[in-house]
Amino acid sequence: MDRFLDDLFAKRGSTREEALSSIINGLSINYRHPFAEKNFATLLYRFLNSFKKGSAKEIVLASRALGLLAITIGCGDNAHELYNESLPLISKALKSKTDSSLLSMIDCLAIVTFVGANDSEETESSMQMIWHFIHSNIGENIVVKKHSPVVLSAAISAWSLLLTTLNGWSLNHNYWKGAISYFLGLLEEDDQSVCVAAGEALALICEVGIEKFISNNNTYDECSLNEKGKNILNENLSLQELQEIVSNHATRLLKQSALQSAATRTLNGWNNFSLNILEVLEGGCFDEIALKIG
């Protein structure tokens, strides 16, 4: 591993790319905490250098290496430094035009924030970055390229992952105006991966606290959630009633999508997904599942 570390300083991009690939393999296959901790500063700033000066391939490799470095060193001062130093570069890299680069950046952003963010404000900062990215294909009088379904679903999943780390009371409702109506709209998309990601996001919103995603001065259209056609924000609804409106709307759309996907749901797990999400929407919380990593 030390040889690969030296190769990160090479002038030739291909040599640095090979070194990054080898380091990625090393961090993925074996537990390299002593190596990562001893050489943390060198690894971090060489990876960031690849972000600044490398080819598209090198940037993708550097983002993967950066995420693995965060996981390997774990929470603490080093992880927080990694978070602070990498966020500006990841933000710029999210302007890439290739799906492979965007997917790597989204994953990297989610991981370094999940491990390195110290508080809810820092986590929400990354969530806002993802939120703005999701909506970056919406502009006035400008023809823009829509995000592909695989990129959009990955971005929503990354946003949802970070939401799981926050308590409802710490969320700033001013940041998430329109989130509920946006995700409900995505449940009607043809692409199943987008529907899955949107359904998970809605279930999490209901669990974390739906009131943080509704504000009294909302200007976005939530009235579609009310079958009577009235603006629910102008009614004295309890939080339970408000959640019921959202849950019923999402449930109806999920059931419709499940029926439309009857031919393929056995193969791709769509039926299990629908049932799981409906249970969350009805019960208000996720079941706890133990997950072994490594």
C-alpha positions in Angstrom: 0.0 0.0 0.0 2.9 2.4 0.7 4.0 2.1 -3.0 0.6 3.0 -4.2 0.7 6.0 -1.8 3.9 7.2 -3.5 2.3 6.8 -6.9 -0.4 9.3 -6.0 2.3 12.0 -6.4 3.2 10.8 -10.0 2.9 13.4 -12.8 1.3 10.9 -15.2 -2.4 10.6 -14.8 -2.5 6.9 -15.7 -0.1 6.1 -12.8 -2.3 8.0 -10.3 -5.4 6.2 -11.7 -3.7 2.8 -11.1 -2.7 3.8 -7.6 -6.2 4.9 -6.8 -7.6 1.7 -8.1 -5.2 -0.3 -6.0 -5.9 1.7 -2.9 -9.7 1.3 -3.5 -9.2 -2.5 -3.7 -7.1 -2.5 -0.6 -9.6 -0.5 1.4 -12.5 -2.6 0.1 -11.1 -6.1 0.7 -9.1 -5.7 3.9 -9.6 -3.6 7.0 -6.8 -1.0 6.7 -7.6 1.3 9.6 -3.9 1.6 10.8 -2.7 2.5 7.3 -5.6 5.0 6.7 -5.0 6.6 10.1 -1.3 6.8 9.8 -1.4 8.3 6.3 -4.7 10.1 6.6 -3.5 13.6 5.6 -1.6 12.4 2.6 -4.4 10.2 1.4 -7.0 13.0 1.8 -5.1 15.7 0.1 -3.9 13.5 -2.8 -7.5 12.4 -3.4 -8.6 16.0 -3.4 -5.8 16.9 -5.8 -7.2 14.3 -8.1 -10.5 16.0 -7.9 -8.9 19.3 -8.9 -6.6 18.2 -11.7 -7.5 14.7 -12.7 -9.3 13.3 -15.7 -13.0 12.3 -15.5 -11.9 8.7 -14.7 -9.4 9.9 -12.0 -12.1 12.0 -10.4 -14.5 9.1 -10.2 -11.8 6.9 -8.7 -10.8 9.6 -6.2 -14.5 10.0 -5.1 -14.7 6.3 -4.4 -11.4 6.3 -2.5 -12.6 9.3 -0.5 -15.7 7.5 0.5 -13.8 4.4 1.5 -11.4 6.5 3.5 -14.2 8.1 5.5 -15.7 4.7 6.3 -12.3 3.2 7.2 -11.3 6.0 9.7 -14.8 6.3 11.2 -16.3 9.2 13.0 -14.0 11.8 14.6 -11.9 14.8 13.9 -10.3 13.3 10.8 -13.7 12.4 9.3 -14.9 16.0 10.0 -11.8 17.4 8.3 -12.5 15.2 5.3 -16.1 16.4 5.2 -15.1 20.1 5.3 -12.4 19.8 2.7 -14.2 17.7 0.2 -17.7 19.3 0.1 -16.7 22.3 -2.1 -15.0 20.0 -4.6 -17.9 17.6 -4.6 -20.3 20.5 -5.2 -18.4 21.5 -8.4 -18.1 17.9 -9.5 -21.9 17.5 -9.4 -22.0 19.6 -12.5 -20.6 16.7 -14.5 -22.5 15.6 -17.6 -21.9 11.8 -17.3 -24.0 9.4 -15.2 -21.0 7.5 -13.9 -19.4 10.6 -12.6 -22.6 11.9 -11.0 -23.4 8.6 -9.4 -19.9 8.5 -7.8 -20.2 12.1 -6.5 -23.7 11.5 -5.1 -22.4 8.4 -3.2 -19.3 10.2 -2.0 -21.3 13.1 -0.7 -23.7 10.9 1.2 -20.9 8.8 2.7 -18.6 11.6 3.8 -21.6 13.5 5.3 -22.9 10.4 7.0 -19.6 9.7 8.7 -18.1 13.2 9.0 -20.8 15.7 9.7 -20.8 16.8 13.3 -24.3 18.2 13.6 -27.7 18.5 12.0 -26.8 21.8 10.3 -23.9 20.2 8.5 -26.0 17.3 7.5 -28.8 19.5 6.2 -26.2 21.5 4.2 -25.3 18.3 2.3 -29.0 17.5 1.9 -29.6 20.9 0.4 -26.8 20.3 -2.0 -28.5 17.1 -3.1 -31.9 18.9 -3.2 -30.6 21.7 -5.4 -28.9 19.1 -7.7 -32.2 17.2 -8.0 -33.9 20.4 -9.1 -31.0 21.7 -11.3 -32.7 20.4 -14.4 -35.6 22.8 -13.9 -35.1 26.2 -15.3 -37.0 29.1 -16.8 -36.6 29.7 -20.6 -33.7 27.3 -20.6 -33.5 23.9 -22.3 -31.8 21.6 -19.8 -31.0 17.9 -19.8 -33.1 16.0 -17.3 -31.4 13.7 -14.9 -31.5 10.1 -15.9 -33.7 7.8 -13.7 -30.7 6.0 -12.3 -29.1 9.4 -11.2 -32.4 10.8 -9.9 -33.1 7.7 -7.8 -29.6 7.7 -6.5 -29.8 11.3 -5.5 -33.2 10.8 -3.7 -31.8 7.7 -1.9 -28.7 9.7 -0.7 -31.0 12.5 0.5 -33.1 9.9 2.4 -30.0 8.3 3.9 -29.0 11.6 5.5 -32.5 12.2 6.6 -32.3 9.0 8.7 -29.5 10.6 10.8 -31.6 13.6 11.9 -34.2 14.1 14.6 -37.4 15.7 13.5 -37.0 18.6 15.9 -33.6 19.6 14.4 -34.9 20.0 10.8 -35.4 23.4 9.3 -38.8 23.4 7.6 -37.8 26.4 5.5 -35.4 24.1 3.5 -37.9 21.5 2.5 -40.9 23.4 1.0 -42.4 21.3 -1.7 -40.7 18.0 -0.8 -43.9 16.1 -0.1 -45.7 17.2 -3.3 -42.5 16.5 -5.3 -42.1 13.0 -4.0 -45.8 12.2 -4.4 -45.5 13.3 -8.0 -42.6 10.9 -8.6 -44.7 8.0 -7.4 -46.5 8.3 -10.8 -43.3 8.1 -12.8 -42.9 5.2 -15.2 -39.4 4.3 -13.9 -39.6 1.9 -11.0 -36.3 2.9 -9.4 -37.6 6.5 -9.1 -40.9 5.3 -7.6 -39.0 3.2 -5.1 -36.8 6.1 -4.0 -39.7 8.5 -3.8 -41.7 6.0 -1.7 -38.9 5.5 0.7 -38.4 9.2 1.1 -42.1 9.7 1.8 -42.1 6.9 4.4 -39.1 8.5 6.1 -40.8 11.9 6.1 -43.8 10.4 7.9 -41.5 8.7 10.4 -39.3 11.7 11.1 -42.1 14.2 11.5 -44.3 15.4 8.6 -44.8 18.8 10.3 -41.2 19.8 9.4 -42.1 19.5 5.8 -45.1 21.8 6.0 -45.0 25.5 6.9 -47.8 28.0 7.3 -46.5 30.2 4.6 -46.2 27.5 2.0 -46.7 28.6 -1.5 -46.5 25.2 -3.2 -49.5 23.2 -4.2 -50.5 20.7 -1.4 -54.2 21.0 -2.1 -54.0 18.0 -4.4 -53.5 15.9 -1.3 -57.0 16.7 -0.1 -59.7 14.9 -1.9 -62.2 17.7 -1.0 -60.0 20.1 -3.0 -59.4 22.4 0.0 -56.1 23.8 1.0 -55.1 21.6 3.9 -52.8 24.3 5.2 -55.7 26.6 5.9 -57.6 24.0 7.9 -57.0 23.3 11.6 -55.8 19.7 11.0 -53.9 17.7 13.6 -50.6 16.3 12.6 -52.2 12.9 12.6 -54.8 14.0 10.1 -52.2 15.7 8.0 -50.1 12.5 7.9 -53.2 10.5 7.1 -53.9 12.7 4.0 -50.3 12.2 2.7 -50.3 8.5 3.6 -53.7 7.8 1.8 -52.5 9.6 -1.3 -49.2 7.8 -1.4 -50.9 4.5 -0.6 -53.3 4.9 -3.6 -50.4 5.7 -6.0 -48.3 2.8 -4.7 -51.2 0.3 -5.1 -51.8 1.6 -8.6 -48.1 1.2 -9.5 -48.0 -2.3 -7.9 -50.9 -3.4 -10.1 -49.3 -1.9 -13.2 -46.1 -3.8 -12.4 -47.8 -7.1 -11.8 -46.0 -8.8 -14.7 -42.5 -8.1 -13.4 -42.9 -7.4 -9.6 -42.0 -11.1 -8.7 -38.7 -10.7 -10.5 -37.7 -7.3 -9.2 -39.1 -7.3 -5.7 -41.6 -4.5 -6.4 -44.4 -6.2 -4.5 -42.3 -6.6 -1.4 -41.3 -2.9 -1.7 -44.9 -1.8 -1.9 -45.9 -3.8 1.1 -43.0 -2.6 3.2 -43.6 1.1 2.4 -47.4 0.8 3.0 -46.7 -0.8 6.4 -44.4 2.2 7.2 -47.0 4.7 6.0 -49.7 3.1 8.1 -47.7 2.3 11.2 -45.5 5.5 11.2 -42.1 3.8 11.6 -39.7 1.4 10.1 -38.9 -2.1 11.5 -35.5 -2.4 12.9 -33.2 -4.6 10.9 -29.7 -5.7 11.8 -27.2 -5.3 9.0 -23.7 -6.8 9.0 -21.1 -4.8 7.1 -17.9 -6.5 5.9 
